[in-house]
Amino acid sequence: MTTLVLGVSHRSAPMSVLDAVALSGRSVDLLTERVLGGEYVDGALVLTTCNRLEIVADVRAFHGGLADVGAALVSVTGIDWADLAHHVYVRFDDKAVEHLLTVASGLDSMAVGESQILGQLRQSYSAAQEDGRLTGELSRTVQESLRVGKRAHAETELDSVARSLLDTALTEAVTHIGPLAAADVLVVGAGAMSGLSVASLARQGVASLTVLNRTLDKAQRLADSVAGRARELTPDVLAEEFARADLVISVTGARGTVIDAGTVTASLDHLAPGAEPTSTFVVDLALPFDVDPDVETHEHVRTIGLEGLSSLFADSAYTEASGVVEIVAQVRSIIHEELASLSASRRARQIAPTVTALRRQARDTVDREFERLSRRLGGRVSDKDLEEIRNSLRRVATSLLHTPTVRVKELMGADDESVDYAAALSMLFDLQRTPPASVDASSVPGPDATATAAEAMAANPFALASASLGGSASAASPASAPTAVLDAAAAVSTPDSVPGSGSGSAPSTDSSGSGSGSSADHYVAADGQSPVADHTMDVIEPDEPTGRTVRLGTRRSRLARSQSTAVAQQLAAQTGWRVEIVEVVTEGDVNMRPLASFGGTGVFVSAVRSALLSGTIDIAVHSLKDLPTTPAPGIHLAAVTPRVDPSDVLIARDGMSLADLPAGSVIGTGSPRRAAQLRDARPDIEVTGVRGNVETRIRHVTEGRLDGVVLAAAGVRRLGRIDEVTDVLAGPVMLPAPGQGALGIECRDASADLNADDGSLREGLRGLHDCATALTVDCERAILSRAEAGCSAPIGALATLDGRTLEVSGVLADDEGTLLRVTQSTKLPRAADAARTSTDGDHSLLLAVAKDLGAQVAEELLDGLGIDPRKSVGANAPQTHLPTTDHAAGGDEGVDSR
């Protein structure tokens, strides 16, 4: 599939043609439907603005796709092709992508550098995405265009270019009406460009400023920002305000003129008796035009529009002095850089099916050899030794293929399309693979295709397509977007459940008293349908206050605030304490580098602990998986809350499960642990790094930047978004991070007491503690502790408790991506229920047994792979990373760095 753009804009057509192809509402939907009905089109969106109509399509072949898109445009607009042909432009493949990047950046706009086009493109994308009209490739392309547009505005002074155009208009106005400081100014319209005009006028200083708009509220908001006046736009009000204005700026974008000679004539009736009209300068920044040129039949009125301003701006010395040329050059440099990167990524994805076939062939070869060897050895070798032989054979095959597969992806990404590496691999290894959908080579235009195709289509696009393709391609159904949640996700729809028997059962946390001591009293279960608490609350007032206030520290993300508020509510209800919630910003919240690159542990913890020791806060709530296993001086882990679903879940496009995702799909995670297990389960998918909160990560999927994202089920539950889950990655597929799903509550220990009440604080927190959860997570964390592993070691673990039986499974990956899973169990000296009501001494004995079991699993993992995690080079961490956005602030939620 390849991107094709067919468009008409202010650069290619006069206003009469733009008016004729202006579409809105149902007409846009109809055009999109007609395009998608084409034989060679699999996905499409329509971008329509006051000066642009563009059809962006994912097509199977150039000529066939062009004919389909052109025919749809003719049928909906009713304009004969002979009248359209000389006004349309066509972009294909890399040229189409470059065009979209240029449009999103505002360089193709009439007012160069304006940012409104970015919102219009996003709106068109969202509508098409919601209606299921985009393919994955087209969705990625448009999303990348939006990202690059935002980058262009963020990293350059591009916004100042649009201001420079306005400044040129104001300079011209001064020559007609005199200094702006003495001018009464009227702004008609309240959109983005009007806002820019008002801000610029306020900055330069004017005598008075009035805003007119058909929606008075919008006019009022804009006027209030500069202490101006606002009125509703009606013909009478417009005439009245025109009479007193020295300078008029109109930018409504309405179809048809807003100000004409009749407006000026009517304004004369509002002059004082015997008064002569003063000079009025009218700036028309709208396209289509707001101001009819006939206003200049009145001698005191002068006008200038966008075309005149653009010419004046381009010819003036001001352009060079303002640095506009340099700014535009910077933006074009960003576009070319991003285009090269996008092209390389797309070429690298094209090799994915071949690499998958090669890995599958290697695994099949290993399996056949193992079966032959096991039959030959008969019963002379134990099952355990046979499994070790199988693992050794697989490690050898993986090691042999690692370098060539990595290298071939790098070569595919290089700017050299003269070599077909996929064909070379297929020939060398005699691979049978299903090639990705692509443009038929016979129908791909050459380097000069943009101009040639446009000229040929102008002559007869439909005959051209028919002659070149003969209608041989089969029709395809438009892309669909099912939203039903799979049955696997239904397993996590009950409060605090652990989905599937494969992942074990978490301790019961209902309100019937199954929690330890009073932990179930006032406990807020995460039902997954609504957030566990209101994340905006800053103070929790108890029903029966004791007069004591404690300060609870938490990270600033919505998930952290929600789960901390739930803990605060339980604590207030149990103790009668008033709880103030204090946000603490950690390095992991503000530094958006990949988590694995930080090294060590505790990236989300150290700042909170510092606040504890300094007395800024009294208690801290952490996701237990984020807590380092090494004790911190002066810090006491006072309670471990009942565990919420410890599994990982997938939220994927089109409701797909992990097994359903097609080869080459891109899954986001910042975790080396998740990345290693994903690659083992689906070696044919691409894993890319991603940062940010749960909302940001899910948005990457819904907006098409990713095909799916893996999150902790507990975080999704606590935010009430479980219905969006499309697959549960239970134990056989993915083991969670040690401690995942549980919360740890810390306070100062006796050696660091700052207040006389610190001792009673520690005692009060015991009511939140769940002994059974503490037992299982301590067993898991013992694996991490024994491995002395930081963020770069992919380690997963899950312990389950069944009466007196404690079982734990662990997984570890070496730097080649080879996984080893180990499961061990032990009998506890006392039953789990006894642990819930035992004394500290009794529970300490059980904890010692649990930690010893975890350490044994860690030893077997380390010995089995023959590695030292402390020397890991972090090869399992995602090697590519989705660029962060302004939405990413707030740190990572529902995601671990292991």
N, C-alpha and C positions, 0 to 999 in steps of 0.2 A: 504494500500500500504506500502511496505517495501523496503528498499534499499538493493541491491545486487551488489557486485563487483566481477568480474571475470578478472584476470589479469595475465600477464607474465612480469617479470622484471629481472634486473641483479641479484636479490637475489634468483630467482627461476629457471633461465635458463642460459645456456651458450650463448656466442655471436652468435653461428651458429643459434640457435633458435630465438634469438632476431632479427637477420637479416632476417630470414624467415617470421616473423610476422610483420616486419616493414611496416607500411602503411602510405600513405600520400594522400592529395587531394581527388580525386574521390573515392579512395578505402576506406577512412575513412567515407565518406558520404554513400557509399554502405553498409558498415558494420552497420552503425547506422540505415539505412533503414531496413536492414534484421532483426536487433534486434527488432526494433519497430513493425515489422510485426509479431512478436511472439504472441501467444495467451494469454500469461500471463504477457506481458510487456506493460506498459502504458507510460513510459518516459525513455529516455536514452541519455547518452553522451559518447563519446569515447575520452580518454586521451591518446595521443601518443607522446612519446619523443624518443630520441635516444636510451634509455635503458629501455623503459617501454611501454606496451600497456595495458590499462585497460578499461573495459566496465563497466560503472556505470549505473545501471538501477533501475527503480521503478517497482517492480513486485508485482503481486497479491498473488503468492504462491511461496515457496522456490523451490521445485523440478521442477515445471512447468517453472518457470522463469529461472532456471539454465539450463534446457534443451533448451529453446528458445535461450538464449544467447550463449551457447556452440555451437549449430547448426549453428548460424549465423557466429561465428568465423571460424568454419571449412569450411563453404561454401565460404567465402570471401578469406581466406588465401590459401585454397586448400591443407591444411595439414591434414593428417589423424588424427583422435582423438587419436589413440593409440600412435602417436608420440608427441602429445601435453599434454596428460593427466598428465604426471609426472612433468610437468614444470609450470602448472597453479596453482594459489591459488584462493580460494573462501572466501569471507567475506559476512556476512549477518546480517541485522538488526543493533544492536548497534556495533557489531564488524566491520561492513562495515563503519559506521560513524566514528568510532575510526581510522580505516585505512585511511580514507580521511583526517582527521585532521592531522594524522602523515605524510602523503604524502605532504600536503600543508605546513607543518612546515619545511620540508626539512630533517626530521629525517630518511626517507626511501631512501634518495638519495645516490648515490655512494659517492659523496662528501658531507658528512653530514653537514647540515646547509646551503647549497647553496639556494639562493632565486629564481633562474631561474624557478624552478618548479611551483612557485606561479603564475608567468606570464603565463606559459603554461597551467595551470589549468584554469586560468581566460579566456584565449583565447578559450579553448575548451568549457567552459561554455557559453561564449558570442555567439559563433557560434550556439550551440544547442538552446539557448534561442531565437536567431533571427529566427531560422528555426521552432520554435514552437515544439521542441522535448522534452521539459521538463514538468513534472507535477509540480504543486505548491509545493508539498512536496519535490520532488527531487531538485527543484530550491532552496528551503530554505536550504536544506542539503549542497549543494555545496557552496552556499553563506556563510553559517556559517563556512565551512571549510576554505574558503578564508579569512574570518575575523579572525579566530583563527590563521591561518598561519601568517598573518600580526601582530597579537598581539604577537606571539612567537618571532618574529624578533624585535619588538619594545620594549618589556619588558625584554628581556634577551640579553646576549652577543652572541646569536646564530651565528651571522655573523662571529664572531671571530673563530668559529670552522672550517669553510671552510678555513679561513686564516691560521689556525694552521696546517691544512693538507699541505698547500703550504709551510709554514715555515719549516715543516719537510722535504719537498723535497729540499728546499734550503740548509738546514743543511747537507743533504746527498751530495748535489752538491759540497759543500765546500771541502769535503774530497777528491774529485777527481780533482777539478780545482783550489783550493786555494781560497783566500779571494774574496768576491763578489765585493769589492770596485775596484778591478782591472779587473773585468770581462766585456766583451762585450756580451750583452744579445740580443737574437732574440726571439720575441714572434710571433707565427703564429696563426692568428685568432684575431677577434675583438669583441667577444661576452662578456657576463657577466663575465665568468670565466677569460677571458683574461684581462678584466678591473681590476678584483681583483688581478691578477698576476702583472700587470703593477704597480698598486698602491703599492703593497707590495714591489716590487723591488725598486721603487723610494724611499720608506720609508727607506729601508735598505741601499741604496746607491750603484750604479753600475757605471762602467766606461762609458758605452754607452748603449742605448736601441733602438732597431729597431722593428717596428710592420709591419707584412705582412698580407694582407687580399685581398681576391678577389675583394672586393669593396673598392677602394682606399679611398673614403671619410670617411668611418668608421675607417679605419686604421689611417687616418690623425687626426681625432678627438681624438682618443685614444692617439696617440703619442703626440699631442699638449698639452694634460693634464699634461705631465711630461717632456716637452721639448725634446722629442725623435724624431726619424726619422720614416717616413712611406713610404712604397712602395707597389705596387700592387703585389699580389701573383701569380707568374708564375713559371714554372719549372726552367727556367734560373735564375730568380732573387732569388729563394729559394736556389739554389746551390751556387750562388755567396755569399749570406748572411750567409749561413751555414759555408762557408770556414772561415769567419772572426769571427764567434761566439764561445765563450767559453761555454755559457749556452744557450740551446734552450728549450723553453716551447711551446708546441703545444696543442691547444685546439680548433679545428674547428668543431667537431661534424659531419664531412662529412662522407658519406658512402664510405668505402674504405680508404686505407692508403694515407697519404699525404707525409710522409717521409719514404724512404726505402733505401736499400743498394745502389741503383742506384743514389739516391740523394747525398749520401756521395761520391760516386765515381766521380760524376760530379763536386762536390765541389773542388776536388783535382786539377782540371784544373785551378782554380782561385787562387791558391797559387803562391807566387813569385817563380821564377825559383830557384830550388835547396832547397826550404824551405820544412821543414818537418811539417806535420799536428800536431797541439797541441791538448791536451786533450779536448774533447768536452763531456759535460754531457747533455743528452736529457731527459726532463720531459714530459711525455705524460699524460695530464689531461683529455683527450677526451674519450668518450664512445659512439659509437664504437671507437676503437683505431685509432689514427692518425699515429702512428709510427710502422713500421714493425720490429719485433724483429731481423730480419736479418741485421739491421744496425750494430749490435755488431760483425759482421764478420770483421769489420774494428777495429783494435786493439785500436785506440785512442778514440773510441766512447763507452760510457756507457749509459744505459737507465734505467728508472724506470717509471712504469705506475700506474694507480689508485689502482690496486690490491696490488702491492708491497708496495705502500705508505700506504694503509689502514692497512696492516699487520705491517709495521714498526711503524706506528703511534700508533696502539693499544698496541704494546709491549713496547713502549718507556716510560721512566720515564717522558718525556716531557708532556705526556697526563695528568698525575696527576698534575704536576706543573702548567700547563696552566689553570686548572680549567674546562677543557672540560667536565669531568664527572659530575661536579656540574651543568654546563650549560644545558647539556642534561637532567639531572634530573629535572631541573626547567621547561624545555619545556614539559616534560612528565607530570609534575604536572599540568601545564596549560591545557594540553589536557584532563586529567582525570577530572579536574574541569569543563571544558566546556562540556565534554561528559555527565556528570551528569546533568548539567543544561539543555542541549538539550533534554535529555531523559525525564526529568521532564516536560518540556514544551510540548513535543509531547504527553505525557500521558494526560496532562491537556487539550489539544485540543481534545482528543478523547471523553471527557465527554461533549463537547459543544452541540452536537445534543440532548443529554438527558436533559441538563439544559434548552435548548431552548424549548423542548417539555413541560417541567414542567412549565416554565413561560407562555407558550401559554395556557396550561390547566388552570392555575390560572386566566389568563385574560378572557378566555371563561367563567369560572365559575362566575367571577365577573359580566360579561356582562349579563349572564342569570339571575343572582339574581337581577341585576338592572332592567332588563326588567320586571321581575315579580313584583318587588316593584313599578315601575312606573305605571303599569297597576292597581295595587291595590290602589294606592294613587289617581289615576285619575287626576282631575284638582285641587286638594286641595293644591298642592305644585307648586311653580313657576318653570319655566324652569331653572332659575339661581340656585335655591336651589337644583333642581334635579341634575344639573351638579356637584354641590359641593358634593352631596351624592355619585355620581359616582366616583369622584376624591378621596373621602375619602376611599371608598371601594378598589380602586386600590392601594392607599397608604398602606392600611393595608396588602393587599396581597403581595405587594412588600417588605414591612418590614418583614413579616413572612418568605419570601423566601430568603431574602438577606443573612443572616448568614449561613443557610445550603448550599446554592449554592456556596458561597465563600469557605466554609469549604470543600465541596466535591472536588472543584478544587485543593485545597491545598493537600488533601489526594491523589488525582490522581497523583499529581506531586511528592509525596513522593516516596522514593525508595522501594516500596513494591507493587509488581504486583500480590500478592496472593489474593487480594480482587477485585472483579468486581463491582465498585461503580455504574457504569452505569446500570448494571443489577439490583442492589439493589434498586436504585431510581425507575426504571421502574416497579419493582415488588410492591414497597410500594405505588406508586401513580397510578398504572395501566396505564402507559404511552404507547401511540402508537407513536413510533418514527422510523425514517428511519436511520438505523445504518450507520456510515461512512464506506467507502470502506476499507477493512482490509484484512489481510492475513487469509485465512481459517485456523482455529485452527488445523484442522487435518493435515495440510501441513506445520505447523511451526515446524522447527527442535528444538530440545532441546538445553540445554546449550552447549553441546559438538558438535553442528551441524557443526561447521566450519571444523573441521578435518574429522568427519564422512562423511559429504557430499562430501568433496573433494575426499576422498578415494573411496566412492561409485561411484562417477561420473567418476573417473579414470577408473573404471571397465567398465561401460556402462551408461553414463549419460542419454541417451534418453530412454533406457528401464526402468531405475530407475524412471524417471519422469512419464513415461506412466503408470507404474505399480501402482505408489502411487496416481495418480490423475485421471487416466482413461479418460483424455480429457474432463472432465465434465464442466470446466469453459468456459464461453462464451468469444468470442474475443472482443477486444476493439479497437476503432480507436485511432491512435496516437493523442496526444494532439495538438490542433491547437492554433494559436495566431492571431485572427482577429485584424486588426488595424483601421478599419473604425470608425470614430467618430459618436456617436449617434446623433439622431435628437435633443435631448435636448441640446447638446453642440453647435449645429448650431445656437441656439438662442443667443449665445454670440459672434457671428462672426462679428457683425457690430460694428463700432467704439463706444466705451464708452456706449454701451447699457446695460440695465438691463434685463436679460433673464426672460421671462415668466411674465404673469400678476400677478402671486401670490406674487412676490417680490416687486411690485411697480415700479415706474419710477423715474429714477434719473433726475436731471435738465439737460436740453439740453445743450450741450457744443460744438455745431458745430461753424464754423467760420462765420456764417451769422450775428453774433452780438447778439445772444441770451444770451450770458454771461453778467454778470454785468459789467457795465462800459466798460473797455477795456480788460477784462479778456479773451475774445475770440481772441483778436489780438495776432497772432503768437502762439496761443495755440496748443500744439502737442497732437492730439488725439491718444489714445491707440487702434489701430485697431486690435491688437492681433496677427497679422501676422509677425510683425517685432518689434524689441525693439523701445521704444519711443525715445531713443537717444543712442549715442555711449558712453558706460560706461568707456572707456579708456581716454576720454578727460579731461585734467586738467585745460584748460583755454578756455573761450568763448570770442572771440573778436567780438564786435558789428560792423555792417556795417557803422554806423555813430557815431564814438566814441566821448565821451565828455571829455575824459581824466581821468575819475574817475574809480578806481578799488575797487570792493567789494569782500570779501572772503566768500564763501558759504561753510558751514560745513555739512558734511553728513557722514553716516556710510560707511564702506568700501565694502559692498557686491555689487554684480553686479546689483541687483535690486535697491538698494539705490542710487548707482552711476548713473544708467540710468535715474531714475525719477528725481533726483536732476539736472542732466545735462539738461533735458528737461525744467525744471523750469529756469535754468540759461540761456538757449537760449531764452526763452520768455522774461525774465527780460532784457537781453542785447538788444534784438530787440526793446523793448518798451522804454527803458531809455537811451540807448547809453552807458551804463556802461560796463566796462570790468569785467568779473566774473571769479575769480580763485576758483577752487574746492579743498577743503581741507578735507582729510579723518580724521575722529575722531573715535578712537576705544572705544567702550563701554563695560561695564561688560558683557552684554548679548552676545557680539560677541566672547569673549574669554573664558567665563565660560559656559561649555556645560552641566551643571546640568539641570534637568528638570525645565522649566520656572516657574511652579507653586511653586517650592521649594524656589524661591527667596523671596517670600512674598512681599507685598506692590506693588507699581507701578513704572513705569519710568525706568525700567532696561535698556532700549535702549536710554534713553533720558538724564540722569543726566550728563554724560560726555560731551555731545554736549552743554548743557546749560552752563556748567562750562567754556567751550571754548568761548562761547558768552560773558560771564561776564568778562572774563580775557582779551578779545580783540583779542584772537587768530583768531576768525572768526567774521564776521559782521552779517550774517544771517544763519539760520539753516533750513533745510527741514526735516520734520518728516512724517512718516505715522501717520495720525491723531489718529488712534486707539491706538497708542503707547503712546500718550500724557496723562499724569495724568490730572484729571479734576480739581484738586486744583491748583489755580494760583501760580506761582513761583515768588518770589521777584526779581524784576529787569528784568523780561522777559515779552515781549509783543507778543501776537499772532497777527501778522500783517495781515495775509491773510490765507484764506482757498480756495484751488483751486477747480475748477469744479470736481465733483465726477466722478470717473470711476466705472463701474459695482461693486456694493457692495456685491454681493452674494459670497457664497462659492462654490467651484467646486471639483469634484472628478476626479482624474486621476488613473484609475484602470487597472489591467492586462487584456489582451485579449479584450479590448474595452468594458468592462462590466459597467453597471450602478449600483447604490447602490442596486436596487431591484434584479439585476441579480446575485450579488455575492453569492456564496454558503455559507451555515452555517459554522461557524468556520473560515471564512476569517479574515485576520489581516489587519486592517486599521490604518494608522499612523497619529497622530496629537499630538501636544504639548499642545493643548487648552482644558481646562476643559469644556468650553462652547460647543465646537464641540463634545467632547467626550460624554457629557450628551445627546445631541440631536441625535447623532449617535446611542447610546444605546437605546434611546426611539424609533427611527425609525426601528432599526434592532437589537433587543436584542440578536440575535443569532450570532452576529459577535464579534470579539475580537478587542478592541481598545488599541493600544500601543503607548507610548510616542516616539516622534522623534524630533530631533533638526537639525539645519543646514539650508543652503540656499535652494532656490527652486530647483536648479539643483541637489543637494544632495538628496533631498526628492524624486524627480521624479526618480532618479537613484535607490533608494531603491526599487521602483516598477519594473523598467525595468530589474534590476538584480535579482529580485525574493525574496528580503528580506521581502517585504510587498506585500499584494494583492492590496492595493490601498492607496492613500494619499489624504488628504483634504487640499486644499489651498485656499487663497483668489483669486477670479477671477481677481481682479485688478492687483495683482502682476504677475499673469500668462499672462495677457494682456500686461502689460508694458514690459515684457520680450519677447513678440512675440511668445508665445508657446500655444496659445489658441487651436490649432488643436489637441493637445494632450489630451484635456479634454474629458472625457467619460460620465460625467453626471453633470448637474447643480443642486445644492442643494438649491432650491428656498425656499421662505418664509414658505410654509406649512411643509417643512422638517427641514429647518435650518435657523434661523435668524442670521445675521452677527453680528460681534462685533460693538458696537457703534462707528461711525465715519469711518468704514471700507470703503476703496475705495477713500477717500479724503486725501489730503496732507495738513499739517499745516506748515506755514512759520513763524518762530519766529525771533525776533531781540531784542535788548535791549530797555527797555522802558525809558521814560524821566528821571526817577530817577537814572538810571544806565548809562547815556550817557558817553561815553569815548572820542568821537570825535565831533567836531563842525558840522559835516555832518550827525550825527545820526538822527536828526529830518527830514531832507530831505530823508533819507533812508526809514524811516517809511512811508513817503508820497509816495515814489516811489513804495513801495510794494503793495499799495492799488490797483494798476492796475492789480494785479494778483488775487484779491479777487473776489469770487463768492458769492453773498449775499444769493441766494436760497439754495446753498449747505450748507452754514454756518447755515442757519435757521434749516434745517433738522438734521444736525449732532449735533447741540446744543441741540435739543430736545432729541435725543438719549443719548447724554452724560449726560443729566440731570438725566436720569434713573440711570446711573452708579454713579453719584455724590450723589444722594439721598440715594442710597444703601450703600454709603461709602465702596465700595467694591474694593478689590485689585485683584491680579491675581488668587486667589483661588476661586473666586465666578464666577460661569458660568452664565453670563448675556449676552443676545443678544438683539438687537433692530434695527428696521428699520423704519424710518419716510419717508413719501411721501407727495408731495405737488401737489394739483390739484386745480388751481385757488386760491380761498381763503380758501380751506379746507386743513388742515394739519392733517394727520393721522399717528399714530405711533403704532407699535406692539412691545411688549417686551416679553421676555421669561426668566425665572429664574428656576434653579434647586436646590432642597435641597440636603442634604448630602446623602439621600437615593436614589437620582437619579430621584425623582419625578419632572416632569416639570409642570409649570403653564404658560400659554400664556394669555396675556391681550392685547386688542386693544382698543384704544380710539381715538377720533378725536375732532377737534374744528374748529370754523370759525375764521379766522384772521381778524383784523380790516381793513386791506387793502389787496388787491390782491397780489399774489406773484410777478407779473411783476412790481408792484409799488415798491416792496421791492428792486428790482434790481437798481432802479434809485433814491431811496429815500435818504434823508439826514441821517446822523448818528442817529439823534434823532428818526426819523421815524423807522429806522431799529431796534433801541434798544427796542422800544415798541413791535415790532414783536418778537424779541428774548425773551423778558420777557414772552410773551404768550406761545412761544414754550417750554421754560424751565419749565413753570408751568405745561404744558401738560405732559412733561416727568416725572416730579415729581409725578403727580397723578398716572401715570402708575406704577411707582416704589412703591408707597404706596400700591396699589392694589396687586402687586406681593408679597410684603413682608407680608402683612396681610393675603393673600390667603394661603401662605405656612407656615405662622407663624414662620419665621426664622429671625435671625440676621446674615447677610452675614459676618459681622466682626468676628463672632465666628465660621465660617465654618472651618472644619478640612481638607478641600480639597479632600473630598472623590470622587468627580467627575473627578479629574485629572487622566490621565492614570496611572494605577498601575504598569505597566511594561514599560520598556523603551528600544528602540533599541539602542545598543551601538553606540557611536559616532565614526567617522572615521576621518582620516586626511582630508577628503573632507568637513567635517562639518564646518571648520573654515570660518569665515565670517558672523556668526550670522544667525538669523532666518529671512527669508523674506517671504512675502505673508502669514504669519501665525501670529495669535495673541495669547497672553497668556491667554486670557479669554475664 
